[in-house]
Amino acid sequence: MRSQILLFSAGLMLLAACNSRSGESTNTDLPNIVILLADDLGYGDLSCYGGTARTPNLDQLAREGMRFTDFYAAAPNCSPSRVGLLTGRSPSMVGMYNYLAENHPMHLPAEEITIAEILQEKGYACGHFGKWHVSCLPQNPELNQPQPHDQGFDHSLGTGNNAQPSHLDPVNFVRNGQELGKVAGYSCDIVVEEAINWMDTLPADPSPFLMYVAFHEPHKKVASPPDLTAQYGEFPKADAEYFANIENMDRAIGRLLQTLQDKGLDENTLILFASDNGSYRNGSNGPLLGGKSFVYEGGIRVPGILRWKGRIEGGQTVSEPAGLIDIMPTICELSGQSHPRTNTLDGTSLVPLINGQTLERTRPLSWFFYRTSPEIAMRIGDYTILGRDLDTTRHTHPTTQPDMDYIKSMDLEDFELYNLTHDIGQQQNIDYTSLDMGKQYRQQLVDRLQDIQAKGPYWENLPPATGNQKLKSEWRKLHPEGFSN
C-alpha cells in the first residue's frame, strides 16, 4: 500500500502546486473541516456511548468537544444518508430513495450543490477518501454520472459501494478515475494514509481544506486484525470481529488526529464524527428500536461528535436534535459562503450550538424510506411521529420502476407517536389525538410526504421488478436475532 501511495505522491504534489484556484482565500479564520463518517455504526457501539468496542481516540474527541445524544443520519441506509450530508437536502427531495445498486440509473444529480462545491468557492482544497456511493465509481460511460471531481473534490480515493471482497486487501479502490486493483491492507488504514499523504501535498500557506473521510467500517463483509479480534475472545466470533473492526477504525482515526496535531492544524479544524445510519447488528443500537433500514430511532439515531478546539467548549453532552442534514448550512455560515438555493435546504446551521446558544430549527428533521414500515418519520421537539402505509406490495431490494410509481402514489393510513424524552425505546405508542398538537403533527407529516411526492424526481428507465421480492416485514425484521442482513 505504501509503495502505491509513494508512486503517486510526486505527481500529486506537482498537481497541487500548479492547480491554484482563482479567488483563493488566505483568511486564517476559516476553519479546516474534517468529516469522519462510519458505515453502519450503531448508536451503542462506541465506548463513549456505552458500547463494547474500545474507541479511545473517539472517546477523547468527545471529551474535547460536544457529544450529541440525539444526532441523526439523513436516512436509514447508506446512499440517501450520504446525499443528505453532501447537500443539506432531504435525500428524497434529491431523488435518492434507496441505496444505489450497481449499474443503477439513480444518482446524485450534477445540478445538486455539495459542501465541497461551496467550499471550493472560498479557496478550500477538498479531498474525498473512502466510500462514495452516490453515483457509479469508476465512471460507467453508459450511465455517465457525476464523479467526485465533478462535485467539488480536487482529489478522490474511493469505492462505489463497499470495500470488496472485504475490508482486507480491497480490489475496488479508484483514485481520481483510475482503478487501482488490489491494495494491501485494511480499508480504514488505506483511506487514512491517503488523506495524510494528500495533506502533505497542500501548500504551506493558511488556505483551508475539507477532508471527507468515509470509512467502510463496520459494514459487512467485516475483516479485522487477528490481534484485535483476539482481545474480544469472550464473545462469539462474529461479535469479536465486529468490535475489533470498530477498534481498528478508531486506531486509524487516531493516526489522522495525531497528524493534524503534529502539523499544528488541530486548533483551527472543525471535526465531525458520525455514522451514515444505524447498525444491521442486533444489540449495536443500544436502547433504540429497530436498526438499519428503519425510520424508528435505531435506524436513524447515530453517534455524533463535534470538536473544534478553542471554539467548542470541551466535555459537553448535547441533547438538542441535530444531524447530517445540518452540515451544509453549518458550513455555509462558517465559511461566509451563501448557498445559491437556500430555500431548498432542509437542515439548520449548528453554529448557534457551537457558540453556546439556542438552536432555532426552521424545518423539523424528517426521514423517508419506502421499503420498510413505517415509511416516514418526523422529529418535533420531544416527539417523533411516524406514518405507515398499509402496503401489501412485494418490493425488490434495489429500487425498480414499480417502486418509483409506488412512492408517487402511496398514502399514510396509520400513525405512531412517541415521547422520546420519556420513551427512547419507542415502546409506548401515544394516540396522537390525545395530544393538543397531535393533529398538527400528523398534518405536518402528511404534508411532508406530499411534498416528496410532488417535488422528488421521478426516475425513468429503472429496472423492472424481477428476482427476489418480499413484503416489507420480510426484508428486515424489527427484532432480528444476532446478525441480520
Protein Blocks (a to p, Z undefined) as FASTA:
>chain_A
ZZmmmmmmmmmmmmmmmmccehiafbfkbccddddddehiafklpmklopabdcfklmmm
mmmmccdfbbcdfbfbfklmmmmmmnopafklnopabccdehiabdcdfklccfklmmmm
nopacddedjeklaccdddfklopacfklnopabdcddfkdcdfbfnopakbceehiagb
jaedjfklmmmmmmmmmmmmpcfbfbdcddddddfbfcdcddddfklmmmmmmpcfklmm
mmmmmmmmmmmmmmmmmmmmmnopmmmcccddddfbdcfbghjlojagcdehiabfklmg
ccdddddehkacghiacfbdcdfklmmmmmmmmnopacfblmlpcbdcfklmmnopacdd
fbdcddddfkbccfbdcdehjbccddddddfbdcdfbdcfklmmmmmmgccfbdcdddfk
lmmnopaccdfklpmklmmmmmmmmmmmmmmmmmmccdehiacdehjdddfklmpcfbdg
hjaZZ
